[in-house]
Amino acid sequence: MQPEPLNVYGWIFMIGSLTFVWGLTIWCFAKVLSLPAPPPEEVKEFHSA
């Protein structure tokens, strides 16, 4: 038994969901990568485990 293909509403929902997820991902990466560099004294005191 073959599954039925997506109808119009399925395609709209899938494209809308993918657009939202990709848009949010790109926005978050752009926001993080455009942050100003931390001050040198803050970097000097940073200790990672």
PyMOL commands that set and color helices and strands:
alter all, ss='L'
color gray80, all
select helices_A, chain A and resi 8-33+40-44
alter helices_A, ss='H'
color red, helices_A
deselect
rebuild
show_as cartoon
